[in-house]
Amino acid sequence: MTTKNTQVVTVIAVLLGVVTIGVGGALAFGVVDIGGSDTDQIDRVPDDVSGVMYYNSALEDDEATTDIFNSYLEAISFSDDDPQTISELEEEFTGETELDSDGFNSAIMFYDHEETASSETLQNEEYGGLIFDTEWEEDEFVTEIEDESEFTTLTEDEYNGHTIYTFEEDNTAIGVLDDGIYVMGSEDAVQDAIDVEVGDASSLSGDVRDAYENEQDGYIKFAAEVPSETVPDSQSQQPVDYNVYEKVNIVSGAYYTDGSEIATSISMSTDTDAEAQDVYDVTNGAVSMVRGSSNNEELDTLISNVEIEQTDNTVTIEYRSDSQEIVDMIESLGGQNQNQF
C-alpha cells in the first residue's frame, strides 16, 4: 500500500471504528424513525456535485437490520474465528480506537463525476468529500488520526476563517466546519465545503438535490447523476436490454424500517414520460422473469414483495419485507451452499 493510500485508510479507519461499516456496506441503503442527529448535512454540500449519500449511525441500533446482517455474517463464516456479528466485524476492520462510538451521529459523502474517474475518490487526486457530524473534540479527533499511522503527518493551517489540516504527502485534507462537524476529502472539496459554510458559495441545488429530498428519510439515502458510460452494453444473448437504462439520468434511493419491517426504494428518473415507460417495461419484465425461477421458496417469497410503478418520468422500485423472512432466506441459501454469499 502506498503512503498516500495508507494515510487515507488511516482516516477512514478512525471513522469506521465508530460506525457500523458492515451494515452500510452490505445493504447500501438507509432508515425511518432514526435516532441520533436529525440533520443530514445536505445544506453543507457544495453545489454542482454529481452525487450524495447519507448515513445515520442510528442504523446500528435498529434491531431488524442487525438481525439480518448478523444472520448474513453467520451464513458466510467458515470457522468460529470469523466475525459473526456486526460488533465482531467492526473490531476486525478497525481495531481499537480512543474515540467514543456514541459520539458519531451521521455522515454525508459527495462527489463529482466530471472530476472523478473512479469510485476510489478519496484514494486519488480527484474531487470528493465526506462531511460527518460528531460529538468529538477537534484535538481528540486529530490526535487519533495521527496516532493511527506512523505515515500520517498533518499540517494545521487556516482557510477562509476555518481550521484545515492537510496531509503532507498529497492533496487530502480535513476541515473543521463547526463544533464536532468535519469534512474530509480532496483539498478542493474541503475548501468548497468551507466556502458553503461561511456563505461564500451555494449549497447543493438542482436535480440531484430534488431527487434526494423526494426520497423517504432513512438511515442511508442517496441521489446521483448516472453517466451513460456506466450502463453495461446489452449482449445479443442477454434477456434484458440494459441499453434502456442509458435513458436514466438520475437515480436515488433509501433504506428504512418500521418495527420488524424493512423497506428499500430505488427511483430512476428520465427526461420524458415515454422514456420512463421504456425503463418500466424492461425493469418489470426482468423482475417477472426472476419470480418463481429461483427454486427456493424463501427467495421467491422475497421477490414477490418487489413492486414497480411509474409516475410521470420516474420509475420506482420498492421492496418491503419482514426481517424474519430475509433471515429465513439467508439461512436457507447458506444451508444449501455457503459460497453463494
C-alpha positions in Angstrom: 0.0 0.0 0.0 1.4 3.4 -0.9 1.9 6.1 1.7 -0.9 8.1 0.2 -3.4 5.2 0.4 -2.2 4.4 3.9 -2.9 7.9 5.2 -6.4 7.9 3.7 -7.1 4.5 5.1 -6.0 5.8 8.5 -8.6 8.5 8.5 -11.3 6.1 7.2 -10.3 3.5 9.9 -10.8 6.1 12.6 -14.3 6.8 11.3 -15.2 3.2 10.7 -14.0 2.4 14.2 -17.1 4.1 15.5 -19.5 3.3 12.6 -21.2 0.0 11.7 -19.5 -0.2 8.4 -20.6 -3.7 7.7 -24.3 -2.9 7.6 -23.8 0.2 5.5 -21.5 -1.6 3.0 -23.6 -4.7 2.7 -27.0 -3.1 2.4 -26.0 0.1 0.7 -29.3 1.8 1.7 -30.8 3.7 4.8 -34.0 4.2 7.7 -37.1 5.8 9.3 -37.6 6.6 13.0 -33.9 7.2 13.2 -32.2 8.2 16.4 -29.1 10.3 16.8 -28.8 13.6 14.8 -31.8 14.7 12.9 -29.7 16.7 10.4 -28.2 15.0 7.4 -25.9 17.9 6.5 -27.2 18.3 2.9 -27.1 22.1 3.3 -23.4 21.8 3.8 -22.7 20.0 0.5 -21.2 22.2 -2.3 -23.3 22.9 -5.4 -22.9 21.2 -8.8 -21.7 17.8 -7.4 -22.9 14.7 -9.2 -23.9 12.5 -6.2 -24.5 12.4 -2.5 -25.0 9.5 0.0 -26.1 10.0 3.6 -25.6 7.5 6.5 -27.0 7.8 10.0 -25.3 5.9 12.8 -28.7 5.0 14.4 -28.7 2.1 11.9 -26.5 0.1 14.3 -29.3 0.2 16.9 -32.0 -0.9 14.5 -33.0 -4.5 15.6 -34.5 -5.5 12.2 -31.4 -4.5 10.3 -28.9 -6.0 12.7 -30.8 -9.3 12.8 -30.5 -9.6 9.0 -26.8 -8.7 8.9 -25.8 -10.9 11.8 -27.6 -13.8 10.0 -25.6 -12.9 6.9 -22.3 -13.0 8.7 -23.1 -16.3 10.3 -24.0 -17.7 6.9 -20.7 -16.7 5.3 -18.5 -17.7 8.2 -16.3 -20.7 7.7 -15.0 -21.0 11.2 -15.6 -19.8 14.7 -12.8 -17.3 14.2 -14.7 -15.5 11.5 -16.8 -12.5 12.6 -20.4 -13.5 13.2 -21.9 -10.2 14.4 -21.7 -6.6 13.4 -19.7 -5.8 16.5 -17.1 -8.5 15.8 -16.8 -7.3 12.2 -16.2 -3.8 13.3 -13.5 -4.8 15.6 -11.8 -6.9 12.9 -11.7 -4.0 10.5 -10.7 -1.2 12.8 -9.0 -2.5 15.9 -9.1 -0.2 18.9 -9.9 3.5 18.8 -9.9 6.0 21.6 -12.9 7.8 20.1 -16.3 7.2 21.7 -18.5 5.3 19.3 -21.6 7.1 20.7 -20.1 10.3 19.5 -20.6 9.6 15.8 -24.0 10.9 14.5 -24.1 10.9 10.8 -22.1 11.4 7.6 -22.8 12.5 4.0 -20.5 11.8 1.1 -20.4 13.9 -2.0 -18.5 13.6 -5.3 -18.4 14.9 -8.9 -18.5 12.5 -11.9 -16.8 15.1 -14.1 -13.7 15.3 -11.9 -13.9 11.7 -10.5 -12.7 9.0 -12.8 -13.4 6.1 -10.5 -15.1 5.1 -7.2 -11.7 5.4 -5.4 -12.3 9.2 -5.0 -10.6 9.5 -1.7 -7.6 7.5 -2.8 -6.8 9.6 -5.9 -6.2 13.2 -6.6 -9.8 13.8 -7.6 -12.9 15.5 -6.3 -14.9 14.1 -3.4 -15.6 14.7 0.3 -17.2 13.3 3.4 -19.0 15.6 6.0 -19.5 13.9 9.3 -21.4 15.1 12.4 -19.9 14.0 15.7 -19.6 14.8 19.4 -15.8 14.6 19.2 -13.5 17.4 20.2 -11.1 18.6 17.5 -8.0 17.7 19.4 -9.0 14.2 20.2 -10.1 13.5 16.6 -6.9 14.8 15.0 -4.7 13.1 17.6 -6.5 9.8 16.9 -5.7 10.1 13.2 -2.1 10.9 13.8 -1.7 8.1 16.3 -3.3 5.5 13.9 -0.4 5.5 11.5 3.3 6.4 11.5 2.9 7.5 7.9 0.3 10.2 8.6 1.6 13.8 9.1 -1.0 16.6 9.4 -0.2 20.2 8.9 -2.5 22.7 10.5 -3.5 25.8 8.6 -6.4 28.1 8.0 -8.8 28.6 5.1 -11.5 31.2 4.9 -11.6 31.5 8.7 -11.7 27.8 9.4 -9.0 25.4 10.6 -7.8 23.0 7.9 -5.4 20.0 8.3 -3.6 18.9 5.2 -1.6 15.7 4.6 2.0 16.5 3.6 2.0 13.6 1.2 -0.9 14.6 -1.1 -3.9 16.9 -1.6 -6.1 15.2 1.0 -7.4 17.5 3.8 -9.7 17.7 6.8 -11.6 20.9 7.5 -13.4 21.9 10.7 -16.8 23.3 9.8 -18.3 23.7 13.3 -18.0 22.1 16.7 -17.8 18.3 16.0 -18.6 18.7 12.3 -15.7 17.9 10.0 -15.2 17.5 6.2 -12.6 15.1 4.8 -11.6 14.6 1.2 -9.7 16.2 -1.6 -8.4 19.6 -0.7 -10.6 21.5 -3.2 -13.7 19.7 -2.0 -12.8 20.5 1.6 -12.3 24.2 0.7 -15.6 24.2 -1.2 -17.5 22.9 1.9 -15.9 25.6 4.0 -16.9 28.3 1.4 -20.5 27.0 1.7 -20.3 27.1 5.5 -19.3 30.8 5.5 -21.8 31.8 2.8 -19.3 32.4 0.0 -20.7 29.6 -2.1 -24.0 27.9 -2.7 -25.1 24.6 -1.3 -26.3 21.7 -3.5 -29.3 22.5 -5.7 -30.9 21.2 -8.9 -32.0 17.7 -10.0 -29.7 15.7 -7.6 -30.9 17.6 -4.5 -34.6 17.4 -5.6 -34.3 13.6 -6.1 -32.5 13.3 -2.7 -35.2 15.3 -0.8 -38.0 13.4 -2.6 -36.8 10.1 -1.1 -38.0 8.7 2.2 -35.9 9.7 5.2 -33.7 6.9 6.2 -30.6 5.6 7.8 -29.0 5.7 4.3 -30.3 7.9 1.5 -28.7 8.7 -1.8 -29.1 10.5 -5.2 -26.8 10.7 -8.1 -26.5 11.5 -11.8 -26.0 8.5 -14.0 -23.3 8.8 -16.7 -24.3 6.7 -19.7 -20.9 5.1 -19.8 -21.6 3.3 -16.5 -24.5 1.3 -18.1 -23.3 -2.1 -19.4 -23.9 -2.8 -23.0 -26.5 -5.5 -23.7 -25.3 -8.6 -25.4 -27.5 -10.3 -28.0 -27.9 -13.4 -25.9 -29.0 -11.5 -22.8 -32.7 -11.4 -22.0 -32.6 -7.9 -20.6 -31.9 -4.8 -22.7 -29.6 -2.8 -20.5 -29.3 -0.1 -23.1 -32.7 1.3 -22.0 -31.1 2.4 -18.7 -29.0 4.9 -20.7 -32.1 7.0 -20.6 -31.9 7.2 -16.8 -30.2 10.5 -15.8 -30.9 10.5 -12.0 -31.0 7.6 -9.6 -32.0 7.9 -5.9 -33.0 5.6 -3.1 -33.4 4.9 0.6 -33.5 2.1 3.1 -35.8 2.4 6.1 -37.5 0.3 8.7 -40.8 0.2 10.6 -40.6 -2.1 13.5 -39.6 -5.5 12.2 -40.3 -4.5 8.6 -37.5 -3.3 6.4 -38.0 -1.4 3.1 -35.9 -0.3 0.2 -36.8 2.1 -2.6 -35.0 3.0 -5.8 -36.1 5.7 -8.1 -34.9 6.2 -11.7 -35.7 9.5 -13.5 -35.6 10.2 -17.2 -36.1 13.2 -19.4 -39.6 12.2 -20.6 -42.6 10.1 -19.6 -42.1 7.9 -22.7 -38.5 7.1 -21.7 -39.7 6.2 -18.2 -42.3 3.9 -19.7 -39.5 2.0 -21.6 -37.5 1.7 -18.3 -40.6 0.5 -16.5 -41.3 -2.2 -19.2 -37.8 -3.6 -19.1 -37.5 -3.5 -15.3 -40.9 -5.1 -14.8 -40.1 -7.7 -17.3 -36.7 -8.6 -15.7 -38.4 -8.9 -12.2 -41.1 -11.1 -13.7 -38.5 -13.4 -15.2 -36.9 -13.8 -11.8 -40.1 -14.5 -9.9 -40.6 -18.2 -9.4 -37.3 -19.2 -11.1 -35.0 -19.4 -8.1 -36.0 -22.9 -6.9 -36.0 -21.5 -3.4 -39.3 -20.9 -1.6 -38.0 -18.3 0.8 -36.3 -16.3 -2.0 -39.4 -16.5 -4.2 -41.4 -15.0 -1.3 -39.0 -12.1 -1.0 -39.0 -11.4 -4.8 -42.8 -11.4 -4.7 -42.6 -8.4 -2.4 -41.0 -6.2 -5.1 -43.3 -3.6 -6.5 -42.6 -1.4 -9.6 -44.5 1.7 -10.6 -44.2 4.6 -13.0 -45.2 8.2 -12.1 -44.6 10.6 -15.0 -40.9 10.5 -15.8 -39.9 8.4 -12.8 -39.8 4.7 -12.2 -39.8 3.5 -8.6 -38.8 0.0 -7.4 -39.9 -0.6 -3.8 -39.3 -3.6 -1.6 -40.8 -4.4 1.8 -40.4 -7.4 3.9 -40.5 -8.6 7.5 -36.9 -9.0 8.6 -37.5 -12.6 9.7 -38.4 -13.5 6.1 -35.0 -12.3 5.0 -33.3 -14.1 7.8 -35.0 -17.3 6.8 -33.9 -16.8 3.2 -30.3 -16.2 4.2 -30.3 -19.3 6.4 -31.9 -21.4 3.6 -29.3 -20.3 1.0 -26.5 -20.6 3.5 -27.5 -24.1 4.2 -27.6 -25.0 0.5 -24.3 -23.5 -0.4 -22.2 -21.4 1.9 -20.3 -20.0 -1.2 -23.4 -18.3 -2.5 -22.5 -15.3 -0.3 
